Amino acid sequence: MDILHYGCGNVMIPYLIARQKDTLRDYPIHFIEKDFLETAVEELRSFDLAILNENLGDFPTLVDLHANLFNASSATMTGPLKRARYFIDRYDLIQPDERPFNLNIGALDALDKCCLAGIPNIFLGEHSCEAQVPESYRRYITVRATGNPERISLYGHNEYTIKFSHLEKVARTFGYRIIRCPFADFLPFEFTDKLRCIMNQPSPGCDEHEIIRHFLTDLFQYEYLLLTSDLTSEKRKELSANGINEP
């Protein structure tokens, strides 16, 4: 099986690749240091599985867009706005109201490439702007879910939360089977009386409690998509040939 595991793009990449090469030196692994958004679809066709976990938020996000983007002629657009219009039209993304909105254009572009390449198995995981908590836990766990990608300020760079319903539309267009769940789906926990007490406190009583509260919240704040397809390699090539990866 050929696996594509995308790593976060930042100044640490050369160092991390060197460490991974040393750690995995006994395995037949090929490392590529390259901007994923500049990777051609043809370079991805041989992969059986793509893993993009906790890095979609590092891709570019267009911010403060307005509804008139949907009304203007695409012929008058250039650059990122033209690319955004391509995704909006191709995948019938829901038109927002008059309020400014943000668009995960980099995450859409990455998944678009993987789907056009016909990669049969794709895993995507990231901080969601559409997260939900089951009713039984809502008394103890609160997530932020505005429905609009939001900026997360980190040391040295910013990330954005992901609108997973948009990624679902991309995958559905290509006929993928879709499983969408919070990380708590594959990282189960036992909600003991101790955990209830920790999560119900007005504020954490110690560092350990703060870590536990943050971790449990993230289990629901983060979502994943597992996309699978039974396409043959020939069908994948046909699908890629019929796809248009440029606006």
C-alpha positions in Angstrom: 0.0 0.0 0.0 1.3 3.5 -0.9 0.5 6.0 1.8 0.6 9.8 1.5 1.0 11.4 5.0 1.1 15.1 4.7 3.0 17.0 7.4 2.5 20.6 8.6 4.2 23.2 6.5 6.5 25.4 8.6 10.1 26.2 9.2 10.5 23.0 11.2 9.8 20.7 8.3 13.5 20.1 7.2 14.4 19.2 10.8 11.3 17.0 11.3 11.9 15.2 8.1 15.5 14.5 9.1 14.3 13.1 12.4 11.6 10.9 10.8 14.1 9.6 8.2 16.4 8.5 11.1 13.5 7.0 13.1 12.1 5.1 10.1 15.3 4.2 8.4 14.6 0.5 8.4 11.3 1.0 6.5 10.8 1.6 2.7 9.6 5.2 3.1 10.1 8.0 0.5 10.1 11.6 1.9 9.1 14.6 -0.2 9.6 18.2 0.9 7.3 20.2 -1.2 4.3 22.6 -1.1 1.3 20.3 -1.3 -0.8 22.9 -3.0 1.7 23.1 -5.8 1.7 19.3 -6.3 0.2 18.2 -9.6 -2.8 15.7 -9.5 -0.8 13.3 -11.6 1.8 12.9 -8.8 -0.9 11.7 -6.4 -2.6 9.0 -8.5 -0.4 6.1 -7.2 -1.4 6.5 -3.6 -3.9 4.2 -1.9 -4.3 6.3 1.3 -4.0 10.0 2.1 -3.7 11.2 5.7 -4.1 14.9 6.4 -4.4 15.0 10.2 -4.3 18.3 12.2 -2.8 20.3 9.3 -5.7 21.5 7.2 -5.9 24.5 9.4 -2.4 25.5 8.3 -3.5 25.8 4.7 -4.6 29.3 3.5 -8.0 30.6 4.4 -9.7 33.6 2.7 -11.2 35.9 5.2 -13.8 38.7 5.3 -15.4 37.6 2.0 -18.8 39.0 1.1 -21.9 37.6 -0.6 -21.3 39.6 -3.8 -18.6 37.1 -4.5 -21.4 34.8 -5.6 -23.0 37.4 -7.8 -20.0 38.8 -9.7 -19.0 37.3 -13.0 -16.1 34.8 -12.7 -14.6 36.3 -15.8 -13.8 39.4 -13.8 -12.0 37.6 -11.0 -8.3 36.8 -10.6 -6.1 35.0 -8.1 -7.5 33.5 -4.9 -11.0 35.0 -5.5 -11.3 33.3 -8.9 -10.2 30.0 -7.2 -12.8 30.5 -4.5 -15.5 31.0 -7.1 -14.4 27.8 -8.8 -15.0 25.8 -5.6 -18.3 27.6 -4.9 -19.6 26.8 -8.3 -18.1 23.3 -8.8 -19.2 22.0 -5.4 -22.4 24.0 -4.9 -21.2 25.4 -1.6 -24.0 27.0 0.4 -24.3 30.7 -0.1 -23.9 32.7 3.1 -26.0 35.7 4.1 -24.8 39.2 3.9 -22.3 38.9 6.7 -18.6 38.5 5.9 -17.5 34.9 5.9 -14.3 32.9 5.7 -13.4 30.1 3.2 -11.0 27.3 3.8 -9.6 27.6 0.3 -6.4 25.6 1.0 -8.3 22.7 2.6 -10.7 22.6 -0.3 -7.8 22.7 -2.7 -6.0 19.8 -0.9 -9.1 17.6 -0.9 -9.9 18.5 -4.5 -6.5 17.3 -5.6 -6.8 14.0 -3.7 -10.3 13.4 -5.1 -9.3 14.3 -8.7 -6.3 11.9 -8.3 -8.8 9.2 -7.3 -7.1 8.2 -4.0 -9.5 5.6 -2.7 -9.0 6.2 1.0 -8.7 9.6 2.6 -8.5 10.6 6.3 -9.0 14.3 7.2 -8.9 15.5 10.8 -8.9 19.0 12.3 -10.4 21.6 14.6 -13.9 22.1 13.4 -16.1 25.2 13.3 -19.2 23.0 13.2 -18.5 20.8 16.2 -21.3 19.3 18.3 -21.4 17.7 21.7 -23.9 14.8 22.4 -26.8 15.9 24.6 -25.6 13.7 27.5 -22.3 15.6 27.8 -23.5 19.2 27.1 -23.7 19.9 30.8 -20.0 19.3 31.2 -18.4 20.0 27.8 -18.8 23.1 25.7 -17.3 23.6 22.2 -17.2 26.7 20.0 -19.1 26.2 16.8 -19.9 29.4 14.9 -20.2 27.6 11.5 -17.6 30.1 10.1 -13.9 29.2 10.1 -12.2 31.1 12.9 -8.6 32.2 13.4 -6.6 30.4 16.1 -3.5 32.5 17.0 -0.5 30.3 17.8 3.2 31.1 18.4 4.6 32.3 15.1 1.6 31.6 12.9 -2.2 31.5 12.7 -4.5 28.6 11.9 -8.2 28.5 11.0 -10.9 26.1 12.1 -12.4 24.0 9.3 -15.9 23.9 7.8 -16.3 20.2 7.4 -19.7 20.4 5.6 -17.8 22.0 2.6 -15.3 19.1 2.5 -18.2 16.7 2.6 -19.7 18.3 -0.5 -16.4 17.9 -2.3 -16.2 14.2 -1.4 -19.8 13.5 -2.2 -19.3 15.0 -5.7 -16.8 12.2 -6.4 -19.0 9.5 -5.0 -17.0 8.7 -1.8 -18.6 6.9 1.1 -18.4 9.3 4.0 -18.0 8.9 7.8 -17.9 12.1 9.8 -17.5 12.0 13.6 -15.7 13.8 16.4 -12.4 12.4 17.5 -14.2 11.0 20.6 -15.5 8.3 18.1 -12.1 6.6 18.0 -10.7 7.9 21.3 -13.4 6.7 23.7 -13.3 7.5 27.4 -15.1 6.4 30.5 -17.0 9.4 32.0 -16.4 8.6 35.6 -17.6 10.5 38.7 -14.1 12.0 38.9 -14.3 13.3 35.4 -17.8 14.7 36.0 -16.5 16.6 39.0 -13.4 17.9 37.1 -15.5 19.0 34.1 -18.2 20.6 36.3 -15.8 22.8 38.2 -16.1 26.6 37.5 -12.4 26.6 36.9 -9.6 23.9 37.0 -8.3 23.1 40.4 -4.8 22.2 39.2 -2.7 21.8 36.1 -3.8 18.2 35.8 -7.4 19.1 35.8 -6.8 21.9 33.2 -5.1 19.4 30.9 -8.0 16.9 31.3 -10.6 19.5 30.6 -8.8 20.7 27.5 -8.3 17.2 26.2 -11.9 16.1 26.6 -13.2 19.3 25.0 -10.9 18.8 22.0 -12.2 15.2 21.6 -15.5 16.9 20.5 -14.0 20.1 19.0 -12.0 18.1 16.5 -13.8 16.3 13.7 -12.7 13.8 11.1 -13.8 12.6 7.7 -13.0 9.1 6.6 -13.6 8.8 2.8 -13.6 5.5 1.0 -14.1 4.5 -2.6 -14.1 1.3 -4.6 -12.8 2.9 -7.8 -10.3 0.9 -9.8 -7.0 2.5 -10.9 -8.4 2.8 -14.4 -11.5 4.5 -13.2 -9.4 6.8 -11.1 -7.4 7.9 -14.2 -10.7 8.5 -16.1 -12.1 10.6 -13.2 -8.9 12.6 -13.0 -8.9 13.1 -16.8 -12.4 14.4 -16.7 -11.8 16.7 -13.7 -10.8 20.3 -14.1 -8.3 21.3 -11.4 -8.1 25.0 -12.6 -10.8 27.6 -12.6 
